[in-house]
Amino acid sequence: MEGIALKSPRGYFREKNAFGDYKKNEIMSLTPVQLILKLYDYVIVNCRRHDATKAIAGLTQLIAALNFDYKEVALGFFKIYRYCQDRVRKEKFEEVAELIGELRSAWAQAFKLS
């Protein structure tokens, strides 16, 4: 295949690792609120793609981020996230994307972020 430039696998992995390092640095520099917004975005995108595995994983991370020192508030979010996981399992992706989108908007507005 003369005339076609192919990258060696070694070069591909170097680029992939550099991108991974960039994303890792980006995520590590976010505030806790910005991280929550990123997780909301992740869930929404994966619901739109009908990717149940990734949507549930994002919801699981949201559950893991809850601070149960504030029991009432955390329990409310816990119930919402569990409900969303159940709805994703039933392939109700649009319902979950809408609900999480509303939560995302509320968080962004409360902390004046977009």
N, C-alpha and C positions, 0 to 999 in steps of 0.2 A: 504494500500500500504506500507507494512512494508519493510524496507530496502532501501527505496528511500528517500533521503534527500531533503526536500522541504524548501525553504526559506519562512519565514513569509512575508506577504505583507509589514509589517513595515520595515523589513530589506531591502527589495527591494527598497522601497522609500528612505531610508537613503542612499543606494548606488547610486541611481539615482540622488539624490540631491547633493551628493559629487561629482559625475561626472559633474553635471551642474555647481557647484561652480568652479571646475577645469577649465572647458571650459570658464566660465565667466572671471576668473582670467587671463587665457591665452589671451583672446581677449582684455581685458582691458590693457594688457601690450604691445600690438602691436603698432607700429608707424602708422600714417595715410596711408602711402604707403603700409605697410604690410596688413592693413585692406582692402585696395582696391584689393590687390592680393588675399586675402581670399574670397572676394566677387566674383572675377572673377572665382576662383576655384569652388565656390558654384554654379554659373550659369552653368559652363561647366559640372560639375558632374550631375546636374539635367537635363541638355539637353540630356546627354548620357542615362539617365534613362527615358527620355521622360516624365518628370514631369513638365508640363507646369506651374502649380501653383507656384512651388518653383522657377523655372527659372525666371518667371516674377517677383516674389517677390525680387529675387536677383538683377534683373535689376532695379527695382523700388528703391532699396537701393542705387544702383550706381547713379541713377538720383538724389536722395536726398543728396548725398555726393558732388555734383557739387558746385563749388564756382563761382557764377555768378559775382563776382567782376572782374573776368577775362572773360568777356562776350564772346569773340570770341572763345576761347578754350572751355569753358563750353558749349557753344551752339553747337559746333561740336560734343562733346561727347554726349550731350543730343540727338541730331539727330540720332547718332549711336545706343544709348541705346533704343530709341523709335522704331527705325527700327527693332532692335532685338526683342523687345516685340511683334511687329506685326508679325514677322516671326515665333516666338514661337506659337502665336495664330493660325498660319496656319500650325503648326506642322512641321516646317522646322528646326528641332532641330540640325541636323548636320551642317547646314549653320551657325547657331548662335554659336555653340560650336567652330567652326573653327575661326569665326570672333573674338569672345571673347578671344580665345586662342592666336590669334595674338596680340591683345591688351595687354594681360597679359605678353606675351614674351617681348613686347616693354617696358612696365613699369619695368619689372624685370631687363632688360638689362640697361635701363636708370638709375636705382638706384642700379645697381649691386647686385640684390637679385635673389634668385631662386624660 
